[in-house]
């Protein structure tokens, strides 16, 4: 009959092997996680860079300086106020005739573009939850409320209208990006 100490040593050895196996598995998972996080961050950077390239000129590039230095005919009076009205990640200016949506940050332009597309297709207003789905965001309260805050700010500044609570459309006079504003 085996001794008690011998049985305890066998159990200890089995437990140590299990711990070693789990540590190896945890190390493998940690390595996979690190690789996946690096990959994810690279995609975030790529999307951000594409957004910068395709987005409105924010006044930091040489192209923007050239455009401001030589405004198109008939825009000389409006070029400076419109380009200085708001920079990305800053305040939303009050809408007025001739003010282009490009003065807004990308998030606000995205909302205007979505509503402009709906208007062009003769579809009804959008809720913030529908916008979240349209933009590929999770429909969790934090994302929906962030969109609602932006939409309400656009309503307060005259870019959007909220004829029914929580349902947003373009304001009667304001047009979205690409609609000739």
Number of C-alpha atoms within 10 A of each C-alpha: 3 6 8 9 9 10 11 11 12 12 12 12 12 12 12 12 12 12 12 12 12 12 12 12 12 12 12 12 12 12 12 12 12 12 12 12 12 12 12 12 12 12 12 12 12 12 12 13 12 11 12 13 10 9 15 18 19 19 16 8 9 10 12 15 13 11 13 15 12 12 14 10 7 8 12 13 10 13 19 13 12 19 19 13 16 17 20 18 11 11 13 22 21 14 19 13 9 13 19 19 27 22 24 25 19 18 13 21 18 17 27 25 19 19 25 21 16 16 16 11 9 9 12 12 18 18 19 22 21 15 20 20 12 12 12 9 13 12 15 10 10 10 15 19 15 13 20 20 13 16 25 18 18 25 19 16 16 19 26 25 20 19 11 10 7 14 17 25 25 24 19 10 12 23 22 25 19 12 13 10 15
